[in-house]
């Protein structure tokens, strides 16, 4: 059954700016800085959010930091960290 095999993680694509890979921190900063500045004063149409399907809120049960840490440490790299273990 294919759906129970180990999940292959997707390949990571390098961040590029102006067609060049950001290999240095300064390059990455320039890419993020320029992107932010070009979008900073753009007018946005918030009405597009009205088209999104609305889901009911769900309540979370209280949990401790220890429970969270234990859950993360015990996570498999081939399954979603949820009770249904969807791969």
C-alpha positions in Angstrom: 0.0 0.0 0.0 1.7 3.2 -1.2 0.0 5.5 1.2 1.7 4.0 4.2 5.2 4.3 2.9 7.7 6.9 4.2 6.8 10.4 2.9 9.5 12.0 0.8 9.9 15.7 1.8 9.7 18.2 -1.0 12.9 19.7 -2.5 13.8 23.1 -1.2 14.1 25.9 -3.7 16.7 28.6 -3.2 15.4 32.1 -2.6 16.3 34.2 -5.6 16.2 38.0 -6.2 16.4 39.6 -9.6 17.1 36.1 -11.0 20.2 35.6 -8.7 20.3 33.2 -5.7 20.6 34.8 -2.3 23.8 33.1 -1.1 24.8 35.7 1.5 22.9 37.2 4.3 23.3 40.7 2.8 21.7 39.4 -0.5 18.8 37.9 1.4 18.3 41.1 3.4 18.3 43.1 0.1 15.7 40.8 -1.4 13.4 41.0 1.7 13.9 44.7 2.1 13.1 45.5 -1.5 10.1 43.2 -1.5 8.7 44.8 1.6 9.3 48.4 0.4 7.6 47.7 -3.0 4.5 46.3 -1.2 4.4 48.7 1.8 2.0 51.3 0.5 0.0 49.2 -2.0 -3.7 49.4 -1.7 -5.2 46.0 -0.9 -8.7 44.8 -1.5 -9.8 43.1 1.7 -13.1 42.0 0.3 -11.4 39.0 -1.3 -11.3 37.5 2.2 -15.1 37.4 2.1 -14.9 34.7 -0.6 -13.0 32.3 1.7 -14.9 29.5 3.3 -15.6 30.0 7.0 -14.9 27.2 9.5 -16.3 27.0 13.0 -13.8 27.7 15.8 -12.7 24.8 17.9 -11.6 24.8 21.5 -8.1 23.6 22.5 -7.7 21.5 25.6 -5.1 22.9 28.1 -1.7 21.3 27.8 1.7 21.8 29.5 5.0 22.7 28.0 6.2 19.3 28.9 3.4 17.6 26.9 4.1 19.8 23.9 7.8 19.1 24.0 7.2 15.3 24.4 4.8 15.4 21.4 7.2 17.2 19.2 10.2 14.9 20.1 8.1 11.8 19.4 6.9 13.0 16.0 7.8 10.9 13.0 9.3 12.6 9.9 6.9 10.6 7.7 3.5 11.3 9.4 1.5 14.4 10.3 1.6 15.1 14.1 -2.1 14.3 14.7 -4.1 11.4 16.0 -5.0 10.1 12.5 -1.4 9.8 11.4 -2.0 10.9 7.9 1.1 10.5 5.8 
